[in-house]
């Protein structure tokens, strides 16, 4: 890394670009970890909102002394989720969050291109913390109105859309295309890390006071919003004497062209806005970038599978394996452990081969048979690890490296202000699948869990909408060289 400020004659010192990149990598990792950490509690708390108390009822009737507070097997559930249609109500809550998230994502990218990322992301994190805490306060203040929980979920879904386009744009600004798959594969493990931490935090309080399962993650993401406001640097700009602001209004200066004499005399170097700076791309302009539509539709089905596991896996384990909510939440983290390995593996393979679409298609094809109901603890653990890797690998690759590749596609002619919009379109379309999956799971699970797994297998096969791009990658004469890390679409 080139560091002009390493000379003792130069004051004040300037950190090397490598250190700034490492700092930005770590900070954005933690920021988006907190987003997923705050989304996870609802899946852990579901089994507590509707509890099967038939065993306790049998105990009360078998003893010499009756327990008058329990008369049915749903008396100890949290109203309004104490009825027989509780699965549909829980599915509606998931759908309200994810539908709002999908709709808001399309707008978020467009807005994010026109506002300072640091302020936009800070606002979203503070508001996400507020609405996550509000859900938990429903337990504290004994709120049983379904409309309240639906409103909180919708509002939270909208403000959480500020996160993904912002962090991907920021990390894309700091890292070039070289080995982008590996770098972003490692970086994207924040999704799984956030899910794991969210499961453990929510599981700690779920049986004693499930309101804290939301309040604590809400406080965490709000605190990280303050950290974002204080420390996030949007893009790689060289800091020199007199240039204190780093933002979109300033352009980079090559420090090698600045003389030591100028630095020694404290000369101020103004970084002026370029008159020819390109404007942000339009929504339709982003759709016309080759590969955006195909990868968006592929992510729709991949995210359908991933989010169905995210929102329903703990409840399935509770019902099928007869475990309590805390143990089910801990076991469900294995899906995310597999996802960490799968995301990194997908990045490494796609960097090595230079074929993003082919990597995604092969992993999704292999994932379909693994998405099946397993009986016994051992097979369930194996299924979660393997399925997590094969499903989340393509999901991670498309939402990070592929989005960054397409957002800096050669057809844009150097316009760097398309990355947020492209990222939002791809993830917004994927979020439509994320909304549909948990809703269908809520409906189909009432007919048996086998129906849910059939739906997931079908979604994995439908995700193979990349066949045109796969064919193009395999037959094109201009195959990207290994380690180039760019998406081979023309």
TAQUI-V14112 format. One record per backbone hydrogen bond with DSSP energy under -0.5 kcal/mol. NH is the residue of the N-H (numbers start at 1). CO is the residue of the C=O. Records with the same first field share a line. If there is no record, write none. Layout:
NH = CO / CO
This chain:
6 = 3
7 = 4
10 = 7
17 = 2
19 = 16
20 = 16
21 = 17
22 = 18
23 = 19
24 = 20
25 = 21
26 = 22
27 = 23
28 = 24
29 = 25
30 = 26
31 = 27
32 = 28
33 = 29
34 = 30
35 = 31
36 = 32
37 = 33
38 = 34
39 = 35
40 = 36
41 = 37
42 = 39
43 = 40
44 = 40
45 = 41
46 = 42
48 = 45
49 = 45
50 = 46
53 = 51 / 73
57 = 53
58 = 54
59 = 55
60 = 56
61 = 57
62 = 58
63 = 59
66 = 64
68 = 66
70 = 67
71 = 69
75 = 72
77 = 74
78 = 49
79 = 77
81 = 78
83 = 80
86 = 83
88 = 85
89 = 85
90 = 86
91 = 87
92 = 88
93 = 89
94 = 90
95 = 91
96 = 92
97 = 93
98 = 94
99 = 95
100 = 96
101 = 97
102 = 98
103 = 99
104 = 100
105 = 101
106 = 102
107 = 103
108 = 104
109 = 105
110 = 106
111 = 107
112 = 108
113 = 109
114 = 111
115 = 111 / 112
120 = 116
121 = 117
122 = 118
123 = 119
124 = 120
125 = 121
126 = 122
127 = 123
128 = 124
129 = 125
130 = 126
131 = 127
132 = 128
133 = 129
134 = 130
135 = 131
136 = 132
137 = 133
138 = 134 / 135
139 = 136
140 = 136
141 = 137
142 = 139
143 = 138
144 = 142
146 = 144
148 = 145
149 = 145
150 = 146
151 = 147
152 = 148
153 = 149
154 = 150
155 = 151
156 = 152
157 = 153
158 = 154
159 = 155
160 = 156
161 = 158
162 = 159
163 = 160
164 = 160
165 = 161
166 = 162
167 = 163
168 = 164
169 = 165
170 = 166
171 = 167
172 = 168
173 = 169
174 = 170
175 = 171
179 = 483
180 = 177
183 = 179
184 = 180
185 = 181
186 = 182
187 = 183
188 = 184
189 = 186
190 = 187
191 = 188
193 = 189
194 = 190
195 = 191
196 = 192
197 = 193
198 = 194
199 = 195
200 = 196
201 = 197
202 = 198
203 = 199
204 = 200
205 = 201 / 202
206 = 202
209 = 205
212 = 209
213 = 209
214 = 211
215 = 211
216 = 212
218 = 214
219 = 215
220 = 216
221 = 217
222 = 218
223 = 219
224 = 220
225 = 221
226 = 222
227 = 223
228 = 224
229 = 225
230 = 226
231 = 227
232 = 228
234 = 232
237 = 235
239 = 237
240 = 238
243 = 240
244 = 242
247 = 245
250 = 247
255 = 253
257 = 254
258 = 255
259 = 257
263 = 259
264 = 260
265 = 261
266 = 263
267 = 262
269 = 241
270 = 268
272 = 270
277 = 274
281 = 417
286 = 282
287 = 283
288 = 284
289 = 286
292 = 289
295 = 291
296 = 292
297 = 293
298 = 294
299 = 295
300 = 296
301 = 297
302 = 298
303 = 299
304 = 300
305 = 301
306 = 302
307 = 303
308 = 304
309 = 305
310 = 306
311 = 307
312 = 308
313 = 309
316 = 312
317 = 313
318 = 314
319 = 315
320 = 316
321 = 317
322 = 318
323 = 317
328 = 324
329 = 325
330 = 326
331 = 327
332 = 328
333 = 329 / 330
334 = 331
335 = 332
336 = 332
337 = 333
338 = 334
339 = 335
340 = 336
341 = 337
342 = 338
343 = 339
344 = 340
345 = 341
346 = 342
347 = 343
348 = 344
349 = 345
350 = 346
351 = 347
352 = 348
353 = 349
354 = 350
359 = 355
360 = 356
361 = 357
362 = 358
363 = 359
364 = 360
365 = 361
366 = 362
367 = 363
368 = 364
369 = 365
370 = 366 / 367
371 = 367 / 368
372 = 370
380 = 376
381 = 377
382 = 378
383 = 379
384 = 380
385 = 381
386 = 382
387 = 383
388 = 384
389 = 385
390 = 386
391 = 387
392 = 388
393 = 389
394 = 390
395 = 391
396 = 392
397 = 393
398 = 394
399 = 395
400 = 396
402 = 397
403 = 398
404 = 400
405 = 401
406 = 402
407 = 403
408 = 404 / 405
409 = 406
412 = 409
413 = 410
415 = 412
416 = 414
419 = 416
422 = 418
423 = 419
424 = 420
425 = 421
426 = 422
427 = 423
428 = 424
429 = 425
430 = 426
431 = 427
432 = 428 / 429
433 = 429
434 = 430
435 = 431
436 = 432
437 = 433
438 = 434
439 = 435
440 = 436
441 = 437
442 = 438
443 = 439
444 = 440
445 = 441
446 = 443
447 = 444
448 = 445
451 = 448
452 = 448
453 = 449
454 = 450
455 = 451
456 = 452
457 = 453
458 = 454
459 = 455
460 = 456
461 = 457
462 = 458
463 = 459
464 = 461
465 = 463
467 = 464
470 = 466
471 = 467
472 = 468
473 = 469
474 = 470
475 = 471
476 = 472
479 = 477
483 = 351
484 = 481
485 = 351
489 = 487
